[in-house]
């Protein structure tokens, strides 16, 4: 299976640009995992860290869920893999499978897309119930883009350690 990885637009309005970068980074994570077995996806390259490609997919499911469903949409849902809001739990993919991790991640991405599309504009202010300052949808989208960018860098190194694959 070849993953279609959209490139962000060179010229677009702000919202389309943010969507483009977010979808590009989402697809980049999927590309980094393409063609690997569950065992290879669970491989930890820098002990004692539990970080693996599959752990990154699980973590990004939590990120999507927390920022879009919990913060933007105000849903009272727990994280997928942690009852205590511990995002690090997802990194430990021991015994995890591609099927369960990708199903959860893709479901959260779809929720995120629907929530973002339903917002009238990027200036929508989210009244953060976690005791922090209020946020705009723009800020949340930028944060999630940065989160993907950081972890896609990890994914580059993890993939290279698994099978030597390097590249975009």
C-alpha positions in Angstrom: 0.0 0.0 0.0 1.3 3.4 -0.9 0.3 6.3 1.3 -0.9 9.5 -0.4 1.0 12.2 1.4 -0.4 15.6 0.5 1.9 18.6 0.5 0.9 21.8 2.1 -0.3 24.5 -0.3 2.2 27.1 -1.4 -0.4 29.8 -1.6 -3.6 29.6 0.4 -5.5 31.3 3.2 -4.4 30.7 6.7 -6.9 27.9 7.5 -6.1 25.9 4.4 -2.4 26.4 5.1 -2.7 25.1 8.7 -4.9 22.1 7.5 -2.4 21.4 4.7 0.6 21.3 7.1 -1.3 19.2 9.6 -2.4 16.6 7.0 1.1 16.5 5.6 2.5 15.7 9.0 -0.2 13.1 9.7 0.6 11.4 6.4 4.4 11.6 7.1 4.0 9.6 10.3 2.0 6.9 8.4 4.7 6.9 5.6 7.4 6.3 8.3 5.5 3.2 9.4 4.7 1.9 6.0 5.7 -1.7 5.2 6.9 -2.7 8.6 5.7 -5.6 10.7 4.2 -5.2 14.2 7.5 -6.4 15.7 9.5 -3.8 13.7 7.0 -1.0 14.6 7.5 -1.9 18.3 11.3 -1.9 18.1 12.9 0.5 20.6 16.1 1.9 19.3 17.5 3.8 22.2 17.2 1.9 25.5 16.1 2.5 28.1 13.5 4.6 26.2 10.3 2.8 25.3 9.9 5.0 22.2 9.0 3.2 19.0 7.2 4.0 15.8 4.1 2.2 17.1 4.4 4.2 20.4 4.5 7.4 18.4 1.3 6.5 16.5 -0.4 5.7 19.9 0.9 9.0 21.4 -0.4 11.0 18.4 -3.8 9.4 18.8 -3.7 10.8 22.4 -2.6 14.2 21.2 -5.4 14.4 18.6 -7.9 13.3 21.2 -6.8 15.6 23.9 -6.5 18.8 21.8 -9.5 18.5 19.5 -12.0 16.4 21.4 -11.3 17.3 25.0 -10.1 20.9 24.6 -11.8 22.3 21.4 -15.0 20.3 21.6 -15.2 20.0 25.4 -15.9 16.3 25.3 -15.4 14.5 28.7 -13.5 11.5 27.3 -10.4 9.8 28.8 -7.3 9.2 26.8 -7.2 6.0 24.8 -4.4 4.3 26.8 -4.4 6.2 30.1 -7.0 6.9 32.8 -4.7 9.4 34.4 -4.0 11.7 31.4 -0.4 10.4 31.2 0.6 10.8 27.6 3.8 8.8 28.1 1.8 5.6 28.7 1.1 5.4 24.9 4.8 5.3 24.1 5.1 1.8 25.6 3.8 -0.2 22.7 4.9 -3.6 24.2 2.3 -6.1 22.9 0.5 -3.4 20.8 -0.4 -4.1 17.2 -0.5 -1.9 14.0 -4.2 -2.7 13.7 -5.2 -1.3 17.1 -2.8 1.6 17.1 -3.7 2.8 13.6 -7.4 2.3 14.1 -7.3 4.5 17.2 -5.1 7.1 15.6 -7.1 7.3 12.4 -10.4 7.5 14.3 -9.0 10.5 16.3 -7.7 12.2 13.2 -11.2 11.9 11.7 -12.8 13.4 14.9 -10.2 16.2 14.8 -11.0 17.0 11.1 -14.7 17.2 11.8 -14.2 19.4 14.9 -11.9 21.8 13.1 -14.2 21.9 10.0 -17.2 22.7 12.1 -15.5 25.7 13.8 -16.6 29.0 12.2 -13.0 30.4 12.1 -9.6 30.1 13.6 -10.3 32.8 16.2 -12.7 30.5 18.1 -11.7 30.8 21.7 -11.6 27.6 23.7 -12.2 28.1 27.4 -9.6 25.7 28.8 -11.1 23.7 31.7 -7.6 22.5 32.7 -6.8 25.7 34.5 -4.7 27.2 31.8 -5.3 30.3 29.7 -7.9 30.2 27.0 -6.7 29.3 23.5 -7.7 29.9 19.9 -8.2 27.1 17.4 -5.3 28.6 15.5 -3.0 28.1 18.5 -4.2 24.5 19.0 -3.6 23.7 15.3 -0.1 25.2 15.4 0.6 23.2 18.6 -0.5 19.9 17.0 1.6 20.7 13.9 4.6 21.3 16.1 3.9 18.1 18.0 3.8 16.1 14.8 7.0 17.8 13.5 8.9 16.9 16.6 7.8 13.3 16.6 8.2 12.9 12.9 11.9 13.7 13.5 11.9 10.9 16.0 10.2 8.7 13.5 13.0 9.4 10.9 15.6 8.0 13.3 13.4 5.1 14.5 12.7 4.0 10.9 16.4 4.3 9.9 17.3 2.1 12.9 14.8 -0.6 11.9 15.7 -1.0 8.3 18.0 1.8 7.1 15.2 3.7 5.3 15.9 7.4 5.2 14.2 10.2 3.3 11.3 12.5 3.4 
